Amino acid sequence: MTIFFNRGSMTAGEIAEIFDHAWQTTTRHLRVLERAGLVTQERQGRLRIYRLERKRFRLVREWLSYFDR
């Protein structure tokens, strides 16, 4: 997720290349993240560009860090 976070936006294909699982799994996870408000999607022709919602993502990271203590 660090790569995604640093670049700010990526296509669904670029995101799928990072992970070692089926394309359908990636798109399913992206839909869940979108519904949760953690990513937004923009269509550019045939491409879908996903952008991380940094403020919301930081809140989730802060909340999860509680469990690392």
N, CA, C and O atoms as a GROMACS GRO file, in nm:
protein
  276
    1MET      N    1   0.081  -0.120   0.000
    1MET     CA    2   0.000   0.000   0.000
    1MET      C    3   0.086   0.126   0.000
    1MET      O    4   0.038   0.232  -0.040
    2THR      N    5   0.210   0.115   0.044
    2THR     CA    6   0.298   0.230   0.046
    2THR      C    7   0.318   0.288  -0.093
    2THR      O    8   0.318   0.410  -0.110
    3ILE      N    9   0.335   0.203  -0.194
    3ILE     CA   10   0.353   0.251  -0.330
    3ILE      C   11   0.232   0.331  -0.372
    3ILE      O   12   0.246   0.441  -0.425
    4PHE      N   13   0.114   0.277  -0.349
    4PHE     CA   14  -0.010   0.343  -0.384
    4PHE      C   15  -0.021   0.477  -0.312
    4PHE      O   16  -0.056   0.579  -0.371
    5PHE      N   17   0.010   0.476  -0.184
    5PHE     CA   18  -0.002   0.596  -0.102
    5PHE      C   19   0.093   0.705  -0.150
    5PHE      O   20   0.054   0.821  -0.157
    6ASN      N   21   0.215   0.669  -0.184
    6ASN     CA   22   0.313   0.769  -0.228
    6ASN      C   23   0.281   0.826  -0.365
    6ASN      O   24   0.302   0.945  -0.388
    7ARG      N   25   0.230   0.745  -0.456
    7ARG     CA   26   0.201   0.794  -0.591
    7ARG      C   27   0.072   0.872  -0.597
    7ARG      O   28   0.056   0.958  -0.683
    8GLY      N   29  -0.020   0.844  -0.508
    8GLY     CA   30  -0.144   0.919  -0.504
    8GLY      C   31  -0.255   0.861  -0.589
    8GLY      O   32  -0.368   0.850  -0.542
    9SER      N   33  -0.225   0.823  -0.713
    9SER     CA   34  -0.328   0.763  -0.797
    9SER      C   35  -0.265   0.661  -0.890
    9SER      O   36  -0.151   0.675  -0.933
   10MET      N   37  -0.343   0.558  -0.920
   10MET     CA   38  -0.297   0.450  -1.007
   10MET      C   39  -0.417   0.390  -1.080
   10MET      O   40  -0.530   0.401  -1.034
   11THR      N   41  -0.390   0.328  -1.193
   11THR     CA   42  -0.497   0.255  -1.260
   11THR      C   43  -0.520   0.123  -1.187
   11THR      O   44  -0.437   0.077  -1.109
   12ALA      N   45  -0.636   0.064  -1.214
   12ALA     CA   46  -0.666  -0.066  -1.154
   12ALA      C   47  -0.561  -0.168  -1.195
   12ALA      O   48  -0.521  -0.252  -1.114
   13GLY      N   49  -0.516  -0.163  -1.320
   13GLY     CA   50  -0.413  -0.255  -1.367
   13GLY      C   51  -0.282  -0.240  -1.293
   13GLY      O   52  -0.217  -0.340  -1.260
   14GLU      N   53  -0.240  -0.115  -1.267
   14GLU     CA   54  -0.116  -0.091  -1.193
   14GLU      C   55  -0.126  -0.145  -1.051
   14GLU      O   56  -0.030  -0.201  -0.998
   15ILE      N   57  -0.242  -0.129  -0.992
   15ILE     CA   58  -0.262  -0.180  -0.855
   15ILE      C   59  -0.258  -0.333  -0.857
   15ILE      O   60  -0.196  -0.394  -0.771
   16ALA      N   61  -0.325  -0.393  -0.955
   16ALA     CA   62  -0.330  -0.539  -0.965
   16ALA      C   63  -0.191  -0.599  -0.982
   16ALA      O   64  -0.165  -0.708  -0.931
   17GLU      N   65  -0.100  -0.530  -1.052
   17GLU     CA   66   0.035  -0.581  -1.074
   17GLU      C   67   0.115  -0.595  -0.944
   17GLU      O   68   0.207  -0.676  -0.936
   18ILE      N   69   0.079  -0.516  -0.843
   18ILE     CA   70   0.152  -0.517  -0.716
   18ILE      C   71   0.125  -0.645  -0.638
   18ILE      O   72   0.212  -0.696  -0.568
   19PHE      N   73   0.003  -0.697  -0.649
   19PHE     CA   74  -0.041  -0.808  -0.567
   19PHE      C   75  -0.040  -0.939  -0.644
   19PHE      O   76  -0.056  -0.941  -0.766
   20ASP      N   77  -0.020  -1.048  -0.572
   20ASP     CA   78  -0.011  -1.180  -0.632
   20ASP      C   79  -0.142  -1.256  -0.616
   20ASP      O   80  -0.149  -1.358  -0.546
   21HIS      N   81  -0.247  -1.206  -0.681
   21HIS     CA   82  -0.374  -1.277  -0.683
   21HIS      C   83  -0.451  -1.239  -0.809
   21HIS      O   84  -0.405  -1.156  -0.888
   22ALA      N   85  -0.565  -1.299  -0.828
   22ALA     CA   86  -0.643  -1.280  -0.951
   22ALA      C   87  -0.694  -1.137  -0.965
   22ALA      O   88  -0.717  -1.067  -0.866
   23TRP      N   89  -0.710  -1.095  -1.090
   23TRP     CA   90  -0.761  -0.962  -1.123
   23TRP      C   91  -0.896  -0.936  -1.053
   23TRP      O   92  -0.919  -0.828  -1.000
   24GLN      N   93  -0.984  -1.036  -1.054
   24GLN     CA   94  -1.115  -1.021  -0.992
   24GLN      C   95  -1.104  -0.989  -0.843
   24GLN      O   96  -1.184  -0.913  -0.789
   25THR      N   97  -1.005  -1.047  -0.778
   25THR     CA   98  -0.984  -1.021  -0.635
   25THR      C   99  -0.945  -0.875  -0.615
   25THR      O  100  -0.994  -0.810  -0.522
   26THR      N  101  -0.859  -0.824  -0.700
   26THR     CA  102  -0.817  -0.683  -0.690
   26THR      C  103  -0.936  -0.591  -0.709
   26THR      O  104  -0.956  -0.499  -0.629
   27THR      N  105  -1.015  -0.614  -0.812
   27THR     CA  106  -1.128  -0.525  -0.838
   27THR      C  107  -1.232  -0.533  -0.726
   27THR      O  108  -1.295  -0.434  -0.691
   28ARG      N  109  -1.249  -0.653  -0.671
   28ARG     CA  110  -1.343  -0.667  -0.558
   28ARG      C  111  -1.295  -0.587  -0.437
   28ARG      O  112  -1.374  -0.519  -0.372
   29HIS      N  113  -1.166  -0.594  -0.408
   29HIS     CA  114  -1.111  -0.517  -0.296
   29HIS      C  115  -1.122  -0.367  -0.322
   29HIS      O  116  -1.152  -0.291  -0.230
   30LEU      N  117  -1.097  -0.325  -0.444
   30LEU     CA  118  -1.109  -0.183  -0.476
   30LEU      C  119  -1.252  -0.133  -0.457
   30LEU      O  120  -1.274  -0.021  -0.411
   31ARG      N  121  -1.350  -0.215  -0.493
   31ARG     CA  122  -1.491  -0.176  -0.471
   31ARG      C  123  -1.520  -0.160  -0.322
   31ARG      O  124  -1.591  -0.067  -0.282
   32VAL      N  125  -1.468  -0.250  -0.240
   32VAL     CA  126  -1.489  -0.241  -0.095
   32VAL      C  127  -1.425  -0.113  -0.041
   32VAL      O  128  -1.486  -0.041   0.038
   33LEU      N  129  -1.302  -0.085  -0.085
   33LEU     CA  130  -1.234   0.037  -0.040
   33LEU      C  131  -1.308   0.162  -0.086
   33LEU      O  132  -1.314   0.261  -0.014
   34GLU      N  133  -1.364   0.157  -0.206
   34GLU     CA  134  -1.441   0.270  -0.257
   34GLU      C  135  -1.568   0.292  -0.175
   34GLU      O  136  -1.601   0.405  -0.139
   35ARG      N  137  -1.640   0.184  -0.145
   35ARG     CA  138  -1.761   0.195  -0.063
   35ARG      C  139  -1.730   0.249   0.076
   35ARG      O  140  -1.812   0.319   0.136
   36ALA      N  141  -1.612   0.216   0.127
   36ALA     CA  142  -1.571   0.264   0.260
   36ALA      C  143  -1.521   0.408   0.256
   36ALA      O  144  -1.494   0.467   0.360
   37GLY      N  145  -1.510   0.465   0.136
   37GLY     CA  146  -1.464   0.603   0.123
   37GLY      C  147  -1.313   0.618   0.133
   37GLY      O  148  -1.264   0.729   0.152
   38LEU      N  149  -1.239   0.507   0.120
   38LEU     CA  150  -1.093   0.513   0.130
   38LEU      C  151  -1.025   0.540  -0.004
   38LEU      O  152  -0.912   0.587  -0.007
   39VAL      N  153  -1.094   0.510  -0.113
   39VAL     CA  154  -1.044   0.545  -0.246
   39VAL      C  155  -1.160   0.602  -0.328
   39VAL      O  156  -1.276   0.572  -0.302
   40THR      N  157  -1.126   0.684  -0.425
   40THR     CA  158  -1.224   0.731  -0.522
   40THR      C  159  -1.179   0.683  -0.659
   40THR      O  160  -1.063   0.649  -0.679
   41GLN      N  161  -1.272   0.681  -0.751
   41GLN     CA  162  -1.246   0.630  -0.884
   41GLN      C  163  -1.286   0.736  -0.987
   41GLN      O  164  -1.388   0.804  -0.972
   42GLU      N  165  -1.206   0.747  -1.090
   42GLU     CA  166  -1.236   0.838  -1.201
   42GLU      C  167  -1.213   0.760  -1.330
   42GLU      O  168  -1.111   0.692  -1.345
   43ARG      N  169  -1.305   0.771  -1.423
   43ARG     CA  170  -1.289   0.704  -1.552
   43ARG      C  171  -1.220   0.798  -1.650
   43ARG      O  172  -1.256   0.915  -1.662
   44GLN      N  173  -1.121   0.743  -1.718
   44GLN     CA  174  -1.054   0.814  -1.826
   44GLN      C  175  -1.052   0.719  -1.945
   44GLN      O  176  -0.961   0.636  -1.959
   45GLY      N  177  -1.151   0.731  -2.030
   45GLY     CA  178  -1.166   0.636  -2.140
   45GLY      C  179  -1.198   0.498  -2.086
   45GLY      O  180  -1.295   0.481  -2.012
   46ARG      N  181  -1.116   0.400  -2.122
   46ARG     CA  182  -1.136   0.264  -2.072
   46ARG      C  183  -1.072   0.241  -1.936
   46ARG      O  184  -1.098   0.139  -1.871
   47LEU      N  185  -0.989   0.334  -1.892
   47LEU     CA  186  -0.917   0.318  -1.765
   47LEU      C  187  -0.998   0.369  -1.648
   47LEU      O  188  -1.080   0.460  -1.660
   48ARG      N  189  -0.974   0.307  -1.535
   48ARG     CA  190  -1.028   0.357  -1.408
   48ARG      C  191  -0.908   0.398  -1.325
   48ARG      O  192  -0.820   0.317  -1.296
   49ILE      N  193  -0.906   0.523  -1.287
   49ILE     CA  194  -0.796   0.577  -1.206
   49ILE      C  195  -0.846   0.582  -1.062
   49ILE      O  196  -0.949   0.644  -1.032
   50TYR      N  197  -0.771   0.518  -0.972
   50TYR     CA  198  -0.807   0.516  -0.831
   50TYR      C  199  -0.716   0.611  -0.755
   50TYR      O  200  -0.595   0.613  -0.776
   51ARG      N  201  -0.776   0.689  -0.668
   51ARG     CA  202  -0.701   0.784  -0.587
   51ARG      C  203  -0.731   0.757  -0.439
   51ARG      O  204  -0.846   0.742  -0.399
   52LEU      N  205  -0.626   0.752  -0.362
   52LEU     CA  206  -0.638   0.728  -0.219
   52LEU      C  207  -0.692   0.853  -0.150
   52LEU      O  208  -0.641   0.963  -0.173
   53GLU      N  209  -0.792   0.837  -0.066
   53GLU     CA  210  -0.843   0.948   0.015
   53GLU      C  211  -0.758   0.954   0.141
   53GLU      O  212  -0.785   0.886   0.240
   54ARG      N  213  -0.656   1.035   0.136
   54ARG     CA  214  -0.551   1.036   0.238
   54ARG      C  215  -0.602   1.066   0.380
   54ARG      O  216  -0.558   1.000   0.474
   55LYS      N  217  -0.691   1.160   0.396
   55LYS     CA  218  -0.741   1.193   0.531
   55LYS      C  219  -0.813   1.074   0.593
   55LYS      O  220  -0.790   1.040   0.709
   56ARG      N  221  -0.899   1.011   0.516
   56ARG     CA  222  -0.972   0.895   0.568
   56ARG      C  223  -0.877   0.778   0.595
   56ARG      O  224  -0.890   0.708   0.695
   57PHE      N  225  -0.781   0.760   0.504
   57PHE     CA  226  -0.686   0.652   0.521
   57PHE      C  227  -0.602   0.672   0.646
   57PHE      O  228  -0.573   0.576   0.718
   58ARG      N  229  -0.562   0.796   0.674
   58ARG     CA  230  -0.486   0.825   0.796
   58ARG      C  231  -0.566   0.790   0.921
   58ARG      O  232  -0.512   0.735   1.017
   59LEU      N  233  -0.694   0.820   0.919
   59LEU     CA  234  -0.779   0.786   1.035
   59LEU      C  235  -0.781   0.635   1.058
   59LEU      O  236  -0.772   0.589   1.173
   60VAL      N  237  -0.792   0.559   0.952
   60VAL     CA  238  -0.791   0.412   0.964
   60VAL      C  239  -0.656   0.365   1.018
   60VAL      O  240  -0.651   0.280   1.106
   61ARG      N  241  -0.547   0.421   0.964
   61ARG     CA  242  -0.413   0.382   1.011
   61ARG      C  243  -0.396   0.415   1.158
   61ARG      O  244  -0.340   0.334   1.233
   62GLU      N  245  -0.442   0.531   1.202
   62GLU     CA  246  -0.433   0.567   1.344
   62GLU      C  247  -0.513   0.470   1.429
   62GLU      O  248  -0.466   0.426   1.534
   63TRP      N  249  -0.633   0.437   1.384
   63TRP     CA  250  -0.717   0.345   1.459
   63TRP      C  251  -0.651   0.208   1.468
   63TRP      O  252  -0.649   0.148   1.576
   64LEU      N  253  -0.596   0.158   1.357
   64LEU     CA  254  -0.530   0.028   1.356
   64LEU      C  255  -0.402   0.028   1.441
   64LEU      O  256  -0.366  -0.075   1.499
   65SER      N  257  -0.334   0.139   1.447
   65SER     CA  258  -0.209   0.146   1.526
   65SER      C  259  -0.237   0.122   1.675
   65SER      O  260  -0.148   0.080   1.748
   66TYR      N  261  -0.358   0.149   1.718
   66TYR     CA  262  -0.397   0.123   1.856
   66TYR      C  263  -0.373  -0.024   1.891
   66TYR      O  264  -0.334  -0.056   2.004
   67PHE      N  265  -0.397  -0.114   1.796
   67PHE     CA  266  -0.385  -0.257   1.820
   67PHE      C  267  -0.240  -0.304   1.817
   67PHE      O  268  -0.212  -0.417   1.858
   68ASP      N  269  -0.148  -0.221   1.770
   68ASP     CA  270  -0.006  -0.255   1.770
   68ASP      C  271   0.061  -0.226   1.904
   68ASP      O  272   0.173  -0.271   1.928
   69ARG      N  273  -0.004  -0.153   1.986
   69ARG     CA  274   0.056  -0.112   2.115
   69ARG      C  275   0.066  -0.227   2.211
   69ARG      O  276   0.113  -0.210   2.323
   0.00000   0.00000   0.00000
